[in-house]
């Protein structure tokens, strides 16, 4: 029994160690982090993490910076910026945009919540209202531009990360508005056309729209300051050799913002821009995320010893509880592997485009990205059902549905409790970069219930096919884990390699659809499919080796993925 719990205990230790590393990093030098809810401009609830350095007091107000994440992210996504700003004596309010994280839906409303965030920052008695900065990534840039447009005298400078002035969601930039702008626009930006009207991000210096903002009559020179900081007309362009999502986790991008605010805001605690510790927070939350997966499978293993679940556990072939399995072999194995790995990737863009056109967010299906994933899952579940007659047959083990549902729910409850504990102790979620598992709000839990059954059905069908084709009890442990891992992820690995290889070579993503609008965002979303499906492969393989059934692991994966997606994306319809 004690041995059964050893993996769960190891997972919990990793969560505590990773959480401690992350917490120590984000509170270095006496920084205090508070989780706030406040009223938005229409009475809607807004959410923010507030970073308060020790130098900020009512008697000695400190400069303040509003930090805003991009589309389908959350307040923690920009934590690298927030940590380094706070280490330099700036008070930071990092908001969840409307319809994101714990801020009320719908998304895109009320200037994305930027104006409410700026008003809240300025209301703090320990903030110097004459030295306010704004920083936003992607759609977060439009949020801070909306705040600047509504309160043109309430800030001093801003940094736009992978964002733009002008259409579709911001006012047009001019040589005098907004005030003192630094633009960080990566050389491999996926959204170059949307933001600045150029096909290749490396050609942003040639953008007439950018020329208008900079008051230039020709190509803008990166690193050169145009205009005058004292007059509020300064502009500078930085072009690091990274991608749009990489701006979240770039020492260069963060360093540029530190330099700019050091030049345009007064006060704080000067530090060199290359003095950065934020990455240790990412390492800590990654360790915690790995610990979470270990905790899940360890808790599942331990729960199998309970009388309620003991019938799920396999013992040995001799007593008849561990049946001999057959799987695909030879050419059938190769065909099964290719189809399993690549059909989901081949259907990815068409499914997302189909959902974007025909399954709009509504009160019944309120999340646009989740709808796209739902349509993709439905298409692939139907394909798998059509292929089941060609898969090896498996003897069914009756009476497992009830215990499988209960053990899956119990396992997820253990994981959710661990995340709740980490949030309370360390003010963290489990994440690395854009891969993040967050607690759900009450509204998100109701949305979770909407999507739970269809997404779980996808995993029940898909993982049944996976194990029919590849899982045999006599297979070596490493071989089985690797086979299942790559069967679920290889198609997306190849898809992303092709897309970003093309972007690196040509400056643009390749477009398999008539409408190019889906490709950049869908490609960035696809990045998350690799670790998420990889985690599902680990869970599915572990639980199958313990039970000989695909059902318990499929149910755990269905609940986990629905939770992950619903808590981590945007809600476009009021709910």
N, C-alpha and C positions, 0 to 999 in steps of 0.2 A: 504493500500500500504506500509506504514511504517513497519507494522508488517511482511509483506511478506519479507522484506529485513533484518529482525532482525537476522535470522540464518546466512545469508551471512556476515553480519557485525561481528557477533560473530566469524565466521571462520577467517575473516581477522584479528581480534584482536588476536586470538590464533597464527596465522602466525607471526604477529609482535612481540608478547611476546616471542614465541619460538625462533624466529630468533634473537632477542636481547639477550636471554640467551646463545644461541649457539655462537653468535659473541663475547660476553663478555668473554666467556670461551676460545675461540681459539685465542683471542688477549690479554689475561691477561698479565700484566706486560709490556705492550708496544710492544708486538709482532705485526709485520705488515705482512699481507698476500696479495700476489699479484698473479694474474692469468696470466700465461705466455704462449705464443706460441713461439716455436723455431724450427730451422731446424734440422732434424735428419741426420744420416750419409749418407743417399741417397737423401737428399733434401726433404724428407717427413716432414710434419708438425707434431711436437710433442707438447703435452700439459702438463702443470705442475702447481701445486700450490706451491708457494715459501713462506716459513715462515721465516721471518727475525727478530731476536731478537734485542733489542736496543743496546746490547753490540757489535754487528757486524758492524764494520765500516772499510773503507780502511786503516785507521791508526791502528786499533786494530782488525785484522781479527779473525774470530771465527771458531771453528771446524764446519765441514759440514757433513750432513748425507743425502744420497740418499735413499728415501723410495719408495718401489714398491709394489703395490697390486697384488693379484692373478688373476686367470682366471675368466672372466666375471664379474669383479668388476671394480672399478675406483679409481682415486686418493684420493677421500674422504673416501674410505673404511678404509684406514690406518690412519685416522685423529687422533685417540687416541695416536698412536705412535708419529705422527708429532707434536701434541700439547705439549706433555711432553718433547720431544727432544728440541723444541724451548724454552720451559720454563727453560731449563737448559743451555741456551746460544748457542745451536747449530743452524746453518742455515740449513733449511730442504728444499730439492727439492723433492716433492712428484709427480711423473710423472703418466700420463696415459700410460700404455703399448701401443705398436703399435696395432692398430685395436680395441682399447678400449677408452671409453670416447670421448675426442676430439682429440685424436691422429689418424693420418691417418691409414687406413687399408693397407695391411692385418695384422691380428694378426699373431703371431709367427715369424714375419720378423725381421731382423736386431737385433738379440739377444734380442728380445722383447722390444727394445728401451733402455735397461739398459746402454749400452755404451754411447749413446747420452745423457742420463741423467747425467751420471758421468762427461762427458766432460763439460756439461753446469754448473754443480755444481762447478767444478774446475775453470771455467772461471770467476767466480764472484770475484770482487776485495776485497770483505769483507769476503772471506772465506780463512781460513788457509789451504793451500794445503798440508801441512805436517800432517794434522789431519782430515782425511776423513774416514767416516764410511759408510757402506752399510747395508741396512735392506730390506728384501723382504719376502713376504708371499707366500707360495705355488709356483705358476709359477713365481711370483715376485722374489723368491729366485733364480730361473734359470736366471732371468734377471740380477740380481746383480752378479751372478757367471759368466755370459757372459761378463759383464763389467770388472770383476776382471781378467778374462782370457785374454782379449784384452789389458788391461792396468795394468799389475801386480804390478807396482810401484806407482800407483796413489791412493791407499787407504791404510788404516792401519788396519782395522778390519771390521768384518761383523757379522750380526745376521740373521740366517735363521729360519723362522717361518714355521713349517709344510712343509719343503722343503727338498731337498737332493742334494748332488753332484752326478755326474755320469749320466748314461742314465735314461730317454730318451733325455733330452735336455741340459745337462750340462757336462762339463769335469769331469773326475774322480778325486775324492779327494785323497790327499796324506797327510802324516804327515807334509808336508811343504807347501802345497797349498790346499786351499786358506789361506790367512793370518788370524790369530787370529779369529777363528770361534766359535760362540756360536750357538748351535742348540736347538731350542725350538720345541720339538716333543711331542704332547699331547698323553696321555694314551688311548684316544678314537679316534685317528686319523682314518678317513675313507680311507686314501690313503697309508696305511702302506706298502702294497705290492708294489705299484708303486714306492714309495720313497726309501724304504730301504730293500725291498725283504723279509719282514716278514709278516706272516698272521695276527698277532695281534700287534697293536702299542705298547702295554705294553711290548712286547718282542724285542723292537728295540735295547736294550742293547746287544742282542745276534747276531745282524746283522754283518756278515763278511764285508759287504760294509762299515759299520760304523767303524769297527775295523781298516780297512785300513786308513780311514780318521784320526782316533785318534792315529794311530801307536800303537794299543793295541793288545796284544796276547790273550785276553779273554774279557769277558763282560765289557762294559764301565760302570763306576759308575756315576750315575747322580749327578751333583753338584760339582764333582771333576775336577779341572783344570789340563789338560794334556798339556805337552809341555811348552814353554816359551814365555811370552808376548813380551819381549824385542827382541827375535829372530823372532817373527811373527809366531810361531808354536803352539800357545796356542789353546786348544780346550776345550769346556765344553758342557755338555748335560743337558738340563732341561726337565722334563717330567710332566707338570701340568695335573691334572685330568679333562681335558676338551676335546672338539672335534676340528676338523680342522677349521670350520668357527668360532668357539668361540674364536679362537686365536686373531681375530680382536678386540674383546671386552672383553679382560681379563686383570684385574689388575695384575695378576701373570705374564702373557706373556710380558706385557709392562714393568713391574718391572724388569724382567730378562734382557731385552734389555737395560734398563737404567743402571743397575749395570754393564753390560758388557762394554758399551761405556764409563762409568765413569772410568773403569779400563784400558781401552786400548787407549783412546783418551785424549789428554791434552787440557786444556782450558775450557771455558764454565763457567757456574754458578752452583756449586754443590748444590744438593738438595737430601734428602733421597728418595730412590726409591718408598717408599709407599706414598709420597706426590704427589698425582695424582688428577687432577680436570677434566680430559677429559670427564668423563661420563656425566657431565652437558651439554656438547655439544650434546651428544646423546639424552639426555632428551629434550633439546631445539628443535632439529630437529624433534623429535617425536611429540612434541606439535604442531609444524608447519605442520607436515603431517596430524595430526588429524584435524587441522584447515583447511587444504586444502580440505578434504572430506566434512567438514561442509560448506565450501564456495561453493563447487560444488552444493550440494543439495539446499543450500539457494539461490544461483543464479538461479538455475532451477525454484524454487518456485516463485521467484520474476519475472522472465521472463514470466511466465504464465499469468501475468496481462497485458502484452503487447497485443495490438489488434491482431498482427500477430499470437500469440500463444494461445489466450484466448479460442479457440474452443477445445484445448486439455484438459482444466481443467474441472473436474467433479464438479457438484454443489450438487444436491440431487436427490434421486430416484423419488421424486414426479414430478419433471419437466422432467423426462425421460432422463436426461444426466448422471445419476449414475445408471447403470443397476444392477439388482440383479445378483449375481454370484453364481455358484455352484462350488464345488471342490470335489476331491476324499474324501471318508470317509470310516471308518471301515477298512477292510482288504485291500481295494484298496488304501487307504491312506498310510497304512503301506508298501505295496508293492511299491507304487510310491516313497515313501521316501527312502526305501532301494536301489532301482534302481538308483534314482537320486544321492544319496550320494556316492554309492560304485562303480558303473560302471566306472566313471572317474578315480578312484584310481586303479581299476583292469586293466584298459587299459593303465595305465601310462607308466610302464616300457616297455611293448611290443611296444607301439607307438614310444617311444624314440629310442628303438633299431632299429625299422624299418626305421625310418627317418635317423638315423646315418649310416645305411647301404645303403639306396637307394636314399636319398635326400641330396646329398652332397652340400656344399656351392658352389655357382656359381654367375656369374654376375647378374643373374635374381633373385636368392634367396641367398643373400650373407652372411646370418648369420646362423651358424650351430645350435645353441640352439633355435633360433626362428623357424627354420625349424622343429625341433623336437616338439615344442609346436604346430606348424601349423598342423602337421600330427595327433597329439593327438586330437586337436580341430576338425579336419575333421572326424576322426573316431567317436567321441562322438556326433557330429552333425548328422551323418548318423544314429547312433543308436537312437537318439532322434526322428528323422523323422520317423523311423520305428515304434516307440512307440506312436506317436501322435494319431493314430486311437483309442487307448485304453484310452486316456486322456479325461476328461470332455470337452464338447463342450463349446465354448464361442461365443457370438454374436460379430461380428466384427464391429468396428466403422470406417466407410469409411472416406477417405479424410485426414487421419492423417500422411501419409508418408512424404509429403513435410514439414509440420510444425515440425514433429518429427526430421527430419534431421537437419533443421535449428536450433532448440532449443538445440539439442545435440552439434552441432558445437559451438554455442554461449556460452553454458555452459563450454565447454572445453577451449575456448578462455579466459574466465574469470579466470579459474584455471591456465592456462599457463601464463597469465599476472601476477598473484600473485607469481608464481615461479620465473619469470623473475625479479620481484621487489625484492624478497628475495635474489636472487643472487647478484643483484646490491647493495643492502643495507648492506647485512650481509655476503656475500661470502659463502652461504650455498645452498644445495639442500634439499629436503624433504626426510628424511630417519630415520630409526632406524636399526642399525646393517647392514645386507645385503639387507634389504628391502629399496630401494631407487628410488625416482622419480627425474629424471634429465632433464634439458633442452636438446633439440636435436640440434646437429650441422646441417649445411646445407645438408651434405651427409646423415646423419641419417634421416632427414626429407624425402629425396627421398626414402630411404629404408622403412620408415614408410608407404609411399604410396603404396609400393609393397604388404605389408602384411595386410594393413588395411581392405580391403574388405573381404578376407576369414576369418580373425579372428573375424570381426564384425558379419559375417554371423553365426558363432558359437554361439555368444551371443544372436542374434535374435531368433534362434531356441531353444536354451537351456532355456532362460528366459521365452519364451512363454510357454514351458512345465512346468517350475517351477510355474508360476502363474496359469495355468490351474489346476494343481494338488493341490495347497496349499493356494492360495490367495482368500480370501473372504472379502468383505467390512465390514461385521459384526464382523470379528475376532478382538480380542483385539490387540492393537498396539504391545505390547511387545511379545505376542505369535506369531504374524505374522513375526516380525523381526527375532525372534529366530528360528522359523521353517525354514525360507528361508536361514538364515545364516548357520545352520547346514546341511541343504539339499545340499548346495554347498561345504561345507568344511569338513564335518565329515569323509568322506572317506579318505581324506589326513591326517586328524588328527590321525586316526587309523593307517594308513600306517606308518606315522612317529613314532608313539608310538611303533609300533611293531619293526621297524628298530632300533630305538635307545635303546629300551628295550633289544633287542637282542645284540646290540653292548655293552651295559653295562654289560650284563650277561656273554657273551661269548667272547667278544673282537673283534667280526667281525659282519658286516652287513649280513643279510640273502640275498641270491642271487636267484631270481626267473627266471633268464635267463641263457642260456648256456654260454654266454659271460659275465664275471663279470666286464668287463671294463666300462659298462654303469652305474653300480649300485651306486658307491660312488658319482660321480658328479650328477647323476640324483636325488639321494636322497637329496642332499644339495639344488638343484634347487626346489625340491618339498616343502621345507620349505617355500618358498615364495608364493606358491599357497594358503596357508591358509590365510594370511592377505589379499592377492590380491583378492581372491574370496570372502572373508568376506566383503571387501569394496564394491565389486560388488553387494553382497546381500543387503547391506544397500542402495546403490544407486537405485537398481532395486525395492526394496520394497517401498522406499520413492516416487519414480516417479510413480509407479503403484497406490499407494494410492491417488496421486493427479490427475491422468489421467484415471485410469481404463484400461490402455493399457501397454503392456510390451515393446512396440517398443521404446519410448524415452529413457528409462533406458538402454535397450540393446544397443542402438547406443552410448550412453555415455560410457558404459562399454567397448564396442569394441574399440572406439577411445582411451580411457584411457589405456587399457591394451596393445594395440599395441604400443602406445607411451612409456609406462613403459618398455616393453620388448626390443624394438629396441634401446632405449637410454641407457639401462643398461647392454647389453650383448656385445659380441665380434663380429666383422665383419671379417670373414676369407677370403673373396674374395675382390680383389681390386674393387672399385666402383667409 
